[in-house]
Amino acid sequence: MAKKIRSETEKALMNVSRAIVLISVFFIVLVGILLSLLFFPQGPAVFFPETGSTANATMLAASAGSTPGTISADTWKAPDVSTIPAGKSGEMIRYGKELLAHTSNYFGPKGSIAQITNGMNCQNCHLDAGSRLFGNNYAGFIASYPKKSGRGNKVEPASERIAECFERSLAGKVPDTSSKEIQSILAYMKWMGKGVQKKQKLFGAATEKLAFMDVAADPKKGKAVFILKCKRCHGIEGEGLLAADKKEYTYPPLWGKHSYNDGAGMYRISNFAGFVKNNMPYGATYQNPQLTDEEAWNVAAFVNSQPRLHKDQHNDWKDLQKKPIDFAFGPYTDTFSEKQHKYGPFKPIKEAHKNQSI
């Protein structure tokens, strides 16, 4: 009988001990939460060893501080693929779209036609084969040519502009502009911009021009944005992600020898910032951006501070008055440094140019 009582007493004491432990753990967790709310009202700080910077949960949240874009009544809309005509003309248009969407399969390192590019696809920069709003689309491309190129200081046909993309964005060689491939790309672009008139203003064409910041874009802050929101797809070293067939990239490299060279339009951070603001990270749109303007400028600065192939540009922008203020290579008509022309602040440069023209 005494044994039975002792056993029951021991069990009761064990149950009481467990209850005390559980209550203690709950109390400690509760105190931790209260202290966290007291000292970190916006969430605990996260440290990024790569940049030496910290950010709290509110700062790191997608869309934090981003303002949804408003669609204008005159917004450009890509034609439906069901309207592509039948016959030979339709075949050309479809082939042109295929070439833009999967350029590397035809002209990349393992291309079936030629091996003359870095492995990127045209639609890596011209999203959805050039049909997306503010995704560097082809809305007014054909309607704007032939035109005088400020960069080349000569009148160019549309075919020559495409050739330049092979040299710069695809860091490769110029294909024969009279070939079936280039003519098919032109046919697709013409269909894409059907109905668009020369000099017609189109809302949503090309990329958005973000307002200049009062300070220079910061590559260090941009690295924190990249680590948080970009590296999952593009890789910590900006190397991109090759598709299973190893012929093209599912997500393109952002620097290095397989990315665009420093003569490409994306090397100007105003172009890159406007592009990522409305399209990155994956799933972002003009109506639902996931980056603030500041984040877009900074991540553009970071990406374009990384190593990439160099293109000789001494013949570009011979007319210095027409050289973009965010073109990273001198000479200039002003006294600002190449660094400021690359990262900003751009407002003083713009004001100086305005005074020059008076």
N, C-alpha and C positions, 0 to 999 in steps of 0.2 A: 504493500500500500504506500509506504514512504517513497519507494522507487518511482511509482506511478506519479505521485504528487511532484517529485523533483523533476521528472521528465516534462510534465505539463508546464511547470514553472519555467524551465529552460526554454521551451518553445515560445512561451509568452514573452520572455525577455528578448529572444531573437526577433520576434515580430515587432516589438517596440523599438528595438535598435534599428531595424530596417526602415521603420516609419520615420524615425528621427533623421536617418541618413537622407531619405528622400525629401523630407521637409527642408533639411539643410541645403541640399543641392538646388531645390526650387528657389529658396531664399537667396542663394548666391547668384543664380541666373537672373532673378528679378532685380537685385541690386546692380548687377552688371548692365542690364538694359537701362535702368534709370540713370546710371552714371554716363552711359553712352549717349542717351538723349540730352543729358545736361551739358556734356562737353563737346558732343558732335551732333548738333541738331539736324545737320544735313546728311548724316551718315558717317561712319568711320572713315578715316583717311586711308587711302591706298598708296603705297610707295612704289614708284617705278625706278628700279635700280639702273635701267638703261639710260635714264635721263636725269635722275636725281630729283625728280619732281613728285609732288603728291597731288591727289585729287580725291574729293569725297564722293559719296554715292550720287548726290544730286548733280555734281559736275560731270560725272561719268555717264549719266543716263542718256540714252538715245533721245534726240530731239530736244535736249535741254537748251532752252533759249532760242530754238529755231522757230521761225515764223512761217506758217503755211502759205504757199503762193496762191494768188488769185488768178483764175483763168479769165483772160480777156475775150471779148466777143469776137475779135478778129484773130483768135488763136489758130495757127496752122495745124492741119490734121492730115496725116499721111493717107494716101488713097488705099482703099482695100485691095488686097492681093487678088480678090475675085474679079477685079476690073482689068487685070492684065489681059490684053487681047490674045486671041488664038493665032496660030500660024507662026511664021518665021520671026516676026517682030516680038511676039510674046516669048518665044524661045530665047531671044537675045536678052530680053528684060530679066527673065528668070535666071539665065546664066550669069548675068551681071550681078544680080543679088547674091547668088551662090558664091561668086568670086569675092565679094565684099565681106560676106559672113564667114568664109573659110579660106581666106587668102593664102594662109600657110600651106594648105593642102596642095595648092597649085604652084606657089612661088617661094615657099619656105625652105628650110634646110633639107627637107625631104620631099620637096615639091614635085608634082608629076609633070609640070611644064618646064620649069626652070628653078634653080636654087639660087635666088638672088635677094632674099629678104631675111630679116632677123627672126622670123617665126611668129610674129604677131599677125592678127587679122585686122583688116580695115575697121571692122565693127568694134574692135576694142576701144577705139576713140570715137567712132560714129555709131552709137549704140543702136541695136536692133536694125542693123543694115542701114543706118542713117535715117530712121523713121521716128525716133523718139523726140518728144518735146524737150528742148534745151539739152538734148543729148548729142550736140554737134551734128545735127541732121542736115540733109541735103535739100531742104525746102526751096531755097532760092539760088542754089548753086548754078544750075544751067542758065537761069534767067540773067545771072550777073556776068556771064561770059559771052564773047571775049571782052576782056577789060585790061586796063593798065595795072600791072603789078607794082606796088610800091617797093616790095622787096627786090624784085628783079629789074625794076625801072624800065619795063617794056610791056607792050601789049601781048597778052597771052591768050591762047585758046584754052578751053576747059581741059583738053587732053594733056596739056603741058602742066597744068596744076595737079592733075592726078599723078603724073610722072614725078613731080616734086615730092609728093607724099611717099612714093617708093624710096626716094633718096633720103628723106628726113625721118618721117614717122616710122617707116619700116627699115630704116638704116641700111638700105640696099642699093641696087642698081636700077636704072630706068629701063622698063620694058619697051618694046616697039609700040609706039602710040597708035600705029595703024593696024595693030593686031586685032584679031577677033575678040580677045579678052578685054582690051581697053575700050573697044567700040561697044562691047556688051555692057560694060560698066557705065559708059556714057548713056546708053539706051535706058538702063535702069534709072539713072539719075534724072533723065529727061522725063520719064514716066512719073517718078516720085514728085517732081516739081511741076507737073502739068497744071496749067491754069495760072501759074504764078507769073506776073508781069515784071519786066525789068524795072528796078528801083522800087518795087513794091515793098512796103514795110510789113513784115510778118512777125507777129508776136509768137515767141517760142522757137524762132529759127536759131541755128548755130548754138551758142552757149550764152548764158546770162552774164552780163557785165556787173559784177558786184561793186558796191561803193568802196572807194579807197579808204583804208584805215588811216588814223592819225599817226600811227607808229609803223615801224617796219615789220613785215611778217617775220615770225620767229621760228627758225628750223628746230630749235630745242623743244619748244612747246608743240610744234608740229609732230615731233617724234612721239610724244606722249599720245597724241590723237591717233597716229599711225598704229602704235602698239595696241591700243584699245579697240580701234574700229576697222583697221585695214589689214593687219598682218595675217588674220585667219584665212583670208583668200589669197593675198599677194605674197605671203611669206615674210619672215622676220628680216630676211636679207633682200626683200623686194624682188625675189627670183620668180614669182608667179607659180602657177600650177599647171604642169603639162597634162593634156588629156591622156587617156589610156593608150591611144595609138601612138603617142609621142610625136605626132605630126603638128599639132597646134596646141595653143594654150587655152585651158578652161578659164583661167584667170591670168591676165598678162603680167609679165615682169614690169616693174616700175623704174628700175634702173639696171645698169650693167649692159653688157654687149648685146643682149637680146631685147633691149627696150629701145624706145625712140632716142635719137641722138640729140645733141644740143642745138641743132638747126631746126627742130620740129616746132610746130605751133604750141604744143603742150609744154615746151620748155619756158614759155613766157607764163609767169605764175598767175597773171590775170585770167588767162585762158584755162589753166588747170584749176584754179580756185572756183571759177564759175561752173566748170564741168562737174567737179566733185560735190559742190554744194547741192546740186539738184539730182545727182545720180548715185552717190556713194554715202555710206556703205551699201552693199547690195540690197535692193528693195526700196531705196529712197527715190523720191520723185520730186518734181517741182512743187506739187501740192502737199507732199508729206516729206520734207527734208529731215535729215537726221543730224546735220551739222549746222552750227552757227556760222555766220559769215567769218568770224574771227578764226574758228577752227578750220574752215575751208582755206583761208589765206595761209595759215600756219602750216597745215599739212602739205599744201602746195610748195611752200618754201622748203620744207624738209625733204620731200621727194626730189625736188630739183636741186638740192644741195648735194645729192648723192652722185657717185661716179657714173659716167655713161660715155658712149663714143662721141668723139668730137668731129664736127664737120667744118671744113674751111668755109668761112662766111665773109671773107674780105670783099666779095663782090655784092654782098647783100646791102640794101638800103644805101645806095650811093647818094641819093638825095637825103641828106641828114635831117632836113626839115620834116620828112615823112616817117622817120624812124620811130617806132613805138617807144613810149617812155619806159616800158618794162623789158626792153631788149637788153640782154645782159652783156653785150660786147660793144665797146666804143669803136670809133670816136663819136662824140656827140656835139651838138651845138651849144650845150650848157657846160657847167663846171662840176656837175655832180659825178660821183664815183660810179664805177661799174657795179659795185656792191649795192649802192642805193638804187641804181636802175634795175637791179635784179630783184631786190627784196622790199624796196621802199624805205621810208615813206614816200609816196608818189605825189602827194598834194603839192609840196614845194616845187617839184619838177614841172608839174602841170602848170602851176602859176608862173614859173619862169618862162615857159614856152609861150604862155598867153601874152606876157609882156613883150616877148621878142616879136610877136606878130603885130603889135600895135604900131 
